[in-house]
Amino acid sequence: MVKNSSEVLFNAIAPIYGIFFDYQRRQFNRSLEQAKTRLDLSKYQSILDVGCGTGALCFVLHENGLSVTGIDPAAGMLKIAKRKLTGHNISLLQASVLEPLPFADKSFDVTIASFVAHGLKPDERRKMYHEMSRLSRSKVLIYDYNQKRSPLTTLLEWLEQGDYFRFIKHAESEMVNCLSDLKQCFSSVEVVHTTGQASFYICTPQN
Ligand SMILES: C[S@@+](CC[C@H](N)C(=O)[O-])C[C@H]1O[C@@H](n2cnc3c(N)ncnc32)[C@H](O)[C@@H]1O
Protein backbone atom coordinates (compact mmCIF):
# COMPACT_ATOMS: atom_id res chain seq x y z
CA MET A 1 0.00 0.00 0.00
CA VAL A 2 1.44 3.43 -1.01
CA LYS A 3 1.73 5.74 1.98
CA ASN A 4 0.50 9.33 1.54
CA SER A 5 2.32 12.30 3.10
CA SER A 6 -0.02 12.40 6.12
CA GLU A 7 0.75 8.75 6.91
CA VAL A 8 4.49 9.36 6.58
CA LEU A 9 4.21 12.40 8.88
CA PHE A 10 2.13 10.64 11.54
CA ASN A 11 4.28 7.51 11.46
CA ALA A 12 7.31 9.74 12.06
CA ILE A 13 5.84 11.73 14.94
CA ALA A 14 3.97 8.85 16.62
CA PRO A 15 6.54 8.40 19.43
CA ILE A 16 6.29 12.12 20.30
CA TYR A 17 2.50 11.87 20.32
CA GLY A 18 2.78 8.89 22.66
CA ILE A 19 4.65 10.98 25.24
CA PHE A 20 1.60 13.23 25.55
CA PHE A 21 -0.87 10.36 26.05
CA ASP A 22 -1.69 11.20 29.69
CA TYR A 23 -1.80 14.94 28.99
CA GLN A 24 -4.21 14.28 26.12
CA ARG A 25 -6.40 12.10 28.35
CA ARG A 26 -6.71 14.97 30.83
CA GLN A 27 -7.52 17.42 28.04
CA PHE A 28 -10.19 15.15 26.52
CA ASN A 29 -11.76 14.61 29.95
CA ARG A 30 -11.81 18.35 30.52
CA SER A 31 -13.36 19.12 27.13
CA LEU A 32 -16.03 16.44 27.53
CA GLU A 33 -16.85 17.81 30.97
CA GLN A 34 -17.17 21.33 29.53
CA ALA A 35 -19.48 20.15 26.75
CA LYS A 36 -21.53 17.88 29.04
CA THR A 37 -24.74 19.90 29.09
CA ARG A 38 -24.95 19.74 25.28
CA LEU A 39 -23.21 16.42 24.72
CA ASP A 40 -24.17 13.63 27.09
CA LEU A 41 -22.22 10.53 26.03
CA SER A 42 -23.73 8.43 28.81
CA LYS A 43 -26.82 8.01 26.57
CA TYR A 44 -24.79 5.99 24.07
CA GLN A 45 -23.23 2.53 24.01
CA SER A 46 -20.94 2.32 21.00
CA ILE A 47 -18.55 4.77 19.37
CA LEU A 48 -16.10 4.75 16.46
CA ASP A 49 -13.03 6.97 16.89
CA VAL A 50 -11.92 7.95 13.36
CA GLY A 51 -8.20 8.82 13.20
CA CYS A 52 -7.69 7.54 16.73
CA GLY A 53 -3.93 8.17 16.65
CA THR A 54 -2.20 6.84 19.76
CA GLY A 55 -5.54 6.09 21.45
CA ALA A 56 -5.89 8.70 24.22
CA LEU A 57 -9.48 9.52 23.27
CA CYS A 58 -10.32 5.80 22.89
CA PHE A 59 -9.08 5.35 26.46
CA VAL A 60 -11.25 8.18 27.81
CA LEU A 61 -14.35 7.02 25.93
CA HIS A 62 -13.82 3.48 27.23
CA GLU A 63 -13.46 4.85 30.78
CA ASN A 64 -16.81 6.56 30.20
CA GLY A 65 -18.44 3.18 29.64
CA LEU A 66 -18.59 3.15 25.84
CA SER A 67 -17.76 0.21 23.60
CA VAL A 68 -14.94 1.71 21.50
CA THR A 69 -13.49 0.96 18.07
CA GLY A 70 -10.58 3.05 16.75
CA ILE A 71 -9.37 3.28 13.16
CA ASP A 72 -6.29 5.02 11.77
CA PRO A 73 -4.23 4.54 8.58
CA ALA A 74 -0.86 5.30 10.26
CA ALA A 75 0.72 2.03 11.46
CA GLY A 76 3.10 3.94 13.76
CA MET A 77 0.23 5.66 15.62
CA LEU A 78 -1.69 2.38 15.92
CA LYS A 79 1.36 0.53 17.25
CA ILE A 80 1.52 2.95 20.17
CA ALA A 81 -2.26 2.85 20.63
CA LYS A 82 -2.12 -0.95 20.91
CA ARG A 83 0.56 -0.67 23.59
CA LYS A 84 -1.23 2.06 25.57
CA LEU A 85 -4.59 0.28 25.39
CA THR A 86 -3.35 -3.20 26.31
CA GLY A 87 -5.74 -4.90 28.71
CA HIS A 88 -8.67 -2.70 27.70
CA ASN A 89 -11.38 -4.10 25.50
CA ILE A 90 -10.93 -1.64 22.62
CA SER A 91 -10.84 -2.72 18.94
CA LEU A 92 -8.25 -1.10 16.69
CA LEU A 93 -8.06 -1.33 12.92
CA GLN A 94 -5.70 0.10 10.32
CA ALA A 95 -7.95 1.88 7.82
CA SER A 96 -8.59 5.24 6.15
CA VAL A 97 -11.95 6.98 6.43
CA LEU A 98 -11.50 8.05 2.81
CA GLU A 99 -12.21 4.48 1.72
CA PRO A 100 -15.45 2.70 2.65
CA LEU A 101 -14.85 1.29 6.14
CA PRO A 102 -15.66 -2.39 6.77
CA PHE A 103 -18.72 -1.69 8.92
CA ALA A 104 -22.39 -1.92 7.95
CA ASP A 105 -24.53 1.24 7.79
CA LYS A 106 -25.47 2.63 11.22
CA SER A 107 -23.09 0.27 13.05
CA PHE A 108 -22.32 2.77 15.85
CA ASP A 109 -24.39 5.07 18.06
CA VAL A 110 -21.78 7.80 17.61
CA THR A 111 -18.70 8.44 15.47
CA ILE A 112 -16.05 10.96 16.50
CA ALA A 113 -12.99 12.42 14.74
CA SER A 114 -10.61 14.41 16.91
CA PHE A 115 -8.20 16.78 15.14
CA VAL A 116 -8.49 14.86 11.87
CA ALA A 117 -10.72 17.18 9.78
CA HIS A 118 -8.39 20.19 9.66
CA GLY A 119 -5.60 18.04 8.18
CA LEU A 120 -7.74 16.86 5.23
CA LYS A 121 -8.52 18.69 1.99
CA PRO A 122 -12.12 19.99 1.58
CA ASP A 123 -13.17 17.16 -0.75
CA GLU A 124 -11.61 14.63 1.66
CA ARG A 125 -13.44 16.21 4.60
CA ARG A 126 -16.74 15.80 2.75
CA LYS A 127 -15.92 12.14 2.16
CA MET A 128 -15.18 11.76 5.87
CA TYR A 129 -18.44 13.48 6.89
CA HIS A 130 -20.35 11.28 4.50
CA GLU A 131 -18.75 8.07 5.75
CA MET A 132 -19.23 9.04 9.42
CA SER A 133 -22.87 9.90 8.67
CA ARG A 134 -23.34 6.49 7.05
CA LEU A 135 -22.00 4.71 10.13
CA SER A 136 -23.74 6.73 12.88
CA ARG A 137 -27.16 6.12 14.34
CA SER A 138 -27.31 9.23 16.56
CA LYS A 139 -24.43 11.72 16.30
CA VAL A 140 -21.31 12.56 14.35
CA LEU A 141 -18.84 14.51 16.49
CA ILE A 142 -16.09 16.52 14.88
CA TYR A 143 -13.75 17.72 17.61
CA ASP A 144 -11.33 20.18 16.08
CA TYR A 145 -9.90 23.67 15.97
CA ASN A 146 -12.04 26.79 16.14
CA GLN A 147 -10.93 30.26 15.08
CA LYS A 148 -8.93 31.00 18.24
CA ARG A 149 -5.29 30.73 17.22
CA SER A 150 -2.05 30.59 19.16
CA PRO A 151 1.38 31.31 17.65
CA LEU A 152 2.53 27.74 18.39
CA THR A 153 -0.48 26.14 16.67
CA THR A 154 -0.08 28.51 13.73
CA LEU A 155 3.57 27.45 13.34
CA LEU A 156 2.90 23.72 13.76
CA GLU A 157 -0.03 23.75 11.35
CA TRP A 158 1.97 25.72 8.80
CA LEU A 159 4.68 23.05 9.05
CA GLU A 160 2.10 20.25 8.74
CA GLN A 161 0.79 21.84 5.51
CA GLY A 162 -2.71 20.51 6.14
CA ASP A 163 -5.84 22.61 5.64
CA TYR A 164 -5.95 24.23 9.09
CA PHE A 165 -6.20 27.86 7.95
CA ARG A 166 -9.16 27.25 5.62
CA PHE A 167 -10.79 24.75 8.01
CA ILE A 168 -11.01 27.12 10.98
CA LYS A 169 -12.72 29.78 8.84
CA HIS A 170 -15.23 27.55 7.12
CA ALA A 171 -15.74 24.49 9.35
CA GLU A 172 -19.33 25.13 10.38
CA SER A 173 -20.63 26.36 7.02
CA GLU A 174 -18.82 23.54 5.29
CA MET A 175 -20.59 20.94 7.44
CA VAL A 176 -23.94 22.64 6.84
CA ASN A 177 -23.25 22.95 3.10
CA CYS A 178 -22.28 19.32 2.94
CA LEU A 179 -25.95 18.80 3.70
CA SER A 180 -27.25 21.23 1.09
CA ASP A 181 -24.72 20.29 -1.63
CA LEU A 182 -24.91 16.56 -1.31
CA LYS A 183 -28.07 15.98 0.70
CA GLN A 184 -26.26 13.16 2.37
CA CYS A 185 -24.16 14.37 5.32
CA PHE A 186 -25.92 16.00 8.26
CA SER A 187 -29.39 17.27 9.04
CA SER A 188 -28.09 19.71 11.68
CA VAL A 189 -24.81 21.05 13.06
CA GLU A 190 -24.35 22.61 16.51
CA VAL A 191 -21.06 24.13 17.65
CA VAL A 192 -20.04 23.84 21.30
CA HIS A 193 -16.88 25.75 22.21
CA THR A 194 -14.60 24.33 24.85
CA THR A 195 -11.91 26.47 26.40
CA GLY A 196 -8.92 27.09 24.20
CA GLN A 197 -8.72 26.48 20.52
CA ALA A 198 -11.06 23.50 20.07
CA SER A 199 -14.79 23.02 19.60
CA PHE A 200 -17.19 20.12 19.28
CA TYR A 201 -19.14 20.27 16.03
CA ILE A 202 -22.13 18.11 16.99
CA CYS A 203 -23.79 16.84 13.85
CA THR A 204 -26.94 14.82 13.33
CA PRO A 205 -26.43 12.27 10.57
CA GLN A 206 -28.77 11.74 7.66
CA ASN A 207 -30.87 8.62 8.03
C1 LIG B 1 -3.56 15.24 14.62
S1 LIG B 1 -3.72 13.50 14.72
C2 LIG B 1 -5.00 13.31 15.94
C3 LIG B 1 -4.97 11.96 16.59
C4 LIG B 1 -6.06 11.74 17.64
N1 LIG B 1 -7.38 11.75 17.07
C5 LIG B 1 -5.94 12.77 18.72
O1 LIG B 1 -6.80 13.65 18.84
O2 LIG B 1 -4.95 12.69 19.46
C6 LIG B 1 -4.56 13.13 13.22
C7 LIG B 1 -4.78 11.63 13.03
O3 LIG B 1 -5.63 11.45 11.91
C8 LIG B 1 -5.17 10.34 11.19
N2 LIG B 1 -5.64 10.40 9.81
C9 LIG B 1 -5.12 11.10 8.79
N3 LIG B 1 -5.76 10.81 7.65
C10 LIG B 1 -6.74 9.93 7.97
C11 LIG B 1 -7.73 9.23 7.24
N4 LIG B 1 -7.84 9.38 5.93
N5 LIG B 1 -8.55 8.36 7.89
C12 LIG B 1 -8.45 8.20 9.23
N6 LIG B 1 -7.52 8.83 9.98
C13 LIG B 1 -6.67 9.67 9.36
C14 LIG B 1 -3.66 10.43 11.32
O4 LIG B 1 -3.00 9.21 11.00
C15 LIG B 1 -3.50 10.85 12.76
O5 LIG B 1 -3.41 9.76 13.64
The ligand as a Gaussian input file, in Angstrom:
#p B3LYP/6-31G(d) Opt

LIG

0 1
 C       -3.561000      15.245000      14.619000
 S       -3.721000      13.496000      14.719000
 C       -5.002000      13.315000      15.941000
 C       -4.966000      11.957000      16.591000
 C       -6.064000      11.739000      17.640000
 N       -7.378000      11.754000      17.067000
 C       -5.935000      12.767000      18.724000
 O       -6.796000      13.648000      18.842000
 O       -4.953000      12.687000      19.462000
 C       -4.562000      13.132000      13.220000
 C       -4.784000      11.628000      13.034000
 O       -5.628000      11.448000      11.906000
 C       -5.169000      10.339000      11.190000
 N       -5.637000      10.396000       9.809000
 C       -5.117000      11.101000       8.785000
 N       -5.764000      10.807000       7.647000
 C       -6.742000       9.926000       7.972000
 C       -7.734000       9.225000       7.242000
 N       -7.838000       9.382000       5.934000
 N       -8.545000       8.360000       7.892000
 C       -8.447000       8.200000       9.234000
 N       -7.515000       8.826000       9.980000
 C       -6.669000       9.670000       9.359000
 C       -3.660000      10.435000      11.315000
 O       -2.998000       9.209000      10.999000
 C       -3.499000      10.848000      12.758000
 O       -3.407000       9.756000      13.639000

